[in-house]
């Protein structure tokens, strides 16, 4: 069996990341608010620590939760990841030096 391609590895990583945080309440197909906050604080700590508005994560959760069930399914989670990827890509387009200084 051959090694996964870089793209296959990225997809597998995203699925594994979602599964790492989902399911602590017994439902491994959804991220309730507590699991979403845990994910954001551990995996995207640089983003959460630099926010002046303490309600920013609540606002993000509500905006990502398209079906308003109080949880994020995998599709809703991917919308967050996709938005972050787009923002990083746009920063990269401004120039490699700008992108590197943001790390």
PEKA-V391542 format. One record per pair of residues at least 24 apart in sequence whose ideal C-beta (glycine too) atoms are under 7 Angstrom apart, sorted by the first residue. I is the first residue (numbers start at 0). J is the second residue. D is the distance in whole Angstrom. If there is no record, write none. Layout:
I:J:D
I:J:D
This chain:
13:80:6
17:73:6
17:76:5
28:72:6
28:73:7
29:70:4
29:71:7
29:72:6
30:70:6
30:71:4
30:76:6
31:69:7
31:70:5
32:60:6
32:69:6
35:60:5
35:71:6
